[in-house]
């Protein structure tokens, strides 16, 4: 996987538009956990900009159109957007002692790239990955209480974690998109289904995802980052906030 955070960020922006054209799987009223399906991956890119977001949105629109004849929530990105890893992790890369290790980063309060009127809850203040034994927990902490849903169909929020794979140009992504109907979680990198393999919850200002270690080929050393992308069309004007943690480079697991 390339040592830059834009590749998966580009997919986050693309997923925003693709997901807008599908219907999330809802759950019982009051239950803030959501399970769903989306595919994400890695692409090549450079410095984040409005042009990058615009081009990524076009990719997402094509993906949505391609998947429009499938079941709700099943639109997938074109093959050029990402490459799913194959094969298995070499035994020398598996580190059983890492099953309960952790990694965390703090992020400056106002370092996001933004334009227009944007909410505090789109700003990342910290992120962590904690091994739980058989599972691993991904936690994103934001600067405000995260809502159950967006206020209208012109407002969207996508959060994601990117984790490096075991071979060059391979990686995993876990995230979710908020819409007026609620949140829908997705996963990318392991296969083409995009089905989320664990649990997704919102707890105040934190978004928490738990997945099996096995999904990313077992406990091992890797690099990672977290991203938050909020986007809205208000009065024919685009408002957005994009934040990454860490702000530069990638975090290491464990640290």
Order of alpha helices (4+ residues) and beta strands (2+ residues): alpha-alpha-beta-beta-beta-beta-beta-beta-beta-beta-beta-beta-beta-beta
